[in-house]
Amino acid sequence: MPLMERVREIGVDESRVDDDTVLTARRALMREMARSARPERTLRSRRRTWTGVGIGGLVAGAAVTAIVAGSVLAPPAAPDAAAAEVLERASAVTFDATDTTLVAGQYLRIETVGEHLQFWRADWADDDDENTMPFNASRGGSDAAVLVRDTRVLYIPADRSGDWFYDWGRAEAVESFGARGADAVREWSSSPGAQMREGDTIETLPGGEFVAVGGDEPPTPYLADRYRPHYAVMPREPRELLEWLRTPSGMSGEEADRWLVASLSDPSAINLMPADLRSAFFLAIALIPGFEVLGDDGAAATLQYVVPGHRTTTIVIDTAQGLVSSIAESYGTGGPAGDTLDSVTTVHTSVVDSAPRP
């Protein structure tokens, strides 16, 4: 039976359609969309294939075109079956999620722990030119590296138009690398970036936005919620949403996908989406070729996307709650930091009954 006919039959005997019936229909539609995007795996051959609306048709169509034209070009790469299955599972959980649904007086508490490497050059540190920045070195051209841990907490009210509270927390050097590592730590500890958070670290963000100094400029939307102005227009159909997400890149195909994956550096931007949009978002990402599963224990899964010779992005998804747990990036190995990742951003989300005030 066609999908829309199945949805129409839900509650067909009811004289009026109540909210529960509408929600049931929406869930059925979303799950059917997920199944249409999910690959079926043949156990005997262990060969992964794609079925359902769109993907199979596109690949088959490209193959037929190549044969008719006499071309030897390979068909477009298909999304990895195992990665798509993980994202579909997260999508199904997300659609029924109540994790971000609050009652008046409650706050969504999002603790973000960012760890990132800063590479240091000794001769730049000794340079008297104030424009020389010793922590702007490259991995291979550095004499030492410092791993900085930055912990911040955001409190979001049930009504997002109300006051948010942002605890800037603190940043600290937690590890050093290289023979001059201790020197790099000392210099980092005395830098303006390390000293800027003395005193009260809690800030009020009206409606979740920074208020421009002087009031002459419009408020800047808080980055953790950067998709909020577009929630109403962002498509809920996965393929349409994927195209919407690609559009700002001005590119197409693999280049657009690489740009999109690189933009997924803040887990909160995904986790703060409404449940139906976040569900569609996971399905949209599942359509991108290149993601591979590094691990999956049923409660959490680790996906990796590699741009050869440039960047590796690793995403951990809490498949039990439908949330992104962490995003890591690596631009290579070597230098004093060896194979330490360039950055890891981890988030912990919970619901609390109060928030600290300035």
Sequence and secondary structure as in RCSB ss.txt:
>XXXX:A:sequence
MPLMERVREIGVDESRVDDDTVLTARRALMREMARSARPERTLRSRRRTWTGVGIGGLVAGAAVTAIVAGSVLAP
PAAPDAAAAEVLERASAVTFDATDTTLVAGQYLRIETVGEHLQFWRADWADDDDENTMPFNASRGGSDAAVLVRD
TRVLYIPADRSGDWFYDWGRAEAVESFGARGADAVREWSSSPGAQMREGDTIETLPGGEFVAVGGDEPPTPYLAD
RYRPHYAVMPREPRELLEWLRTPSGMSGEEADRWLVASLSDPSAINLMPADLRSAFFLAIALIPGFEVLGDDGAA
ATLQYVVPGHRTTTIVIDTAQGLVSSIAESYGTGGPAGDTLDSVTTVHTSVVDSAPRP
>XXXX:A:secstr
  HHHHHHHTTTT SS  HHHHHHHHHHHHHHHHHHHS EEETTTTEEE  STTHHHHHHHHHHHHHHHT     
     HHHHHHHHHHHHHHHT  TT   TT EEEEEEEEEEEEEE HHHHH   TT  GGG  STT SEEEEEEE
EEEEEEESSTTSEEEEEEEEEEEEEEESTTHHHHHHHHHTSHHHHTT S  EEEEETTEE  TTS S  EE GGG
TTGGGTTTS SSHHHHHHHHHGGGT  HHHHHHHHHHT   HHHHHTS HHHHHHHHHHHHTSTTEEEEEE SSE
EEEEEEETTTEEEEEEEETTTTEEEEEEEE    STTTT  SEEEEEEEEEES     
